Amino acid sequence: MKSKDNLLKGIIIGIGVIIVPLILMGTTNNTIENKSKYELRVQKLGGPNIHMRGFLVNTETGETWFLVNNKKTKSKEVDEINNLKMKN
């Protein structure tokens, strides 16, 4: 009888150690990602004078800016696409 009690205790402990944490992990929300609103892609061009160019992207609206050294110009393609969507 004593070995039967040990087996039952072992099964209960096994369920408590494995099944209960799995249920708890499944019910918590671990899928939240902290995304930034802007993404920056920069390329450095070497040589005697260091130049930088790249893109700045607004991930929520899709707006893009082209960066060259210290100048930022807005890309017009996204505005044209949005205007076409509004017309339709």
N, C-alpha and C positions, 0 to 999 in steps of 0.2 A: 504494500500500500504506500510505503514511503516513496518509492520510485515514481508512482503514479502522481503523487502530490508535487514532486519536483518537476515532472513533465508538464503538468498543468500550470505551475508557476512560470516555467520557462516559456510556454506558449503565450501566456498573458504578458510577460515582460517583453517578449519579442514583438507582439502586436503594439505594445505601448512605445517601444523604442523605434519601430519602423513605420507603422501605419499612422500613428497620431502626428508625427512631424510632417509626413507627406500630405496629410489633410490640411494641416496648418499652412504649409507652403503653397498649396494649391488655392487657398482662399485669400491669401494676401496679394495685393496688387504690386507686382514687381516690374511692370512693364512701362513705368513712367520714365520717359527720356527727356532730359533737359536740353532742348535744342535752342541754339541761338538764332536770332532773327536774321543775322547777316553772315555770309560766308565770304572769305577773302582768299583769292588765288593770286599770288604774286610771283613774278619771275625776275630775277636779277640778271642783268646783262653786264658781263665783265668788260675789261679793257681799262684804258687809262682813266676814263670817266665812268663811274658806276651809274647805270641807269636802272630804273625799276619800272615794270609795267605789269598790269594784271587786271583782274575783274573783281568787282564787289557786287554780290548778288543778295537781294532781299528774298529770303526763302519763303516768305508768306505771300508776297504779291508778284514775285517773278521779275521785279525791276532789276536792271543791270546797269552798272556804271563801268566805263573803261578808264583805267588809271594809268597815267604816264607821268613819271616823276612826281610832281606835286599837283598835277592837274587832274580833275575828275570831270568826265563828260558822260551824260546820261545816254544810254543806248535807246534808239528810237524804235527798234523792232517790237518790243513789248507793247509800247503805246499803240503802234499800228495794229497789232493783233487784238488788243482790247477794243479799239475803235471798230474793227471788223465784227467782233462779237456783239457789240452794242447795236450795230446796224441790222444784224440778223435777228 
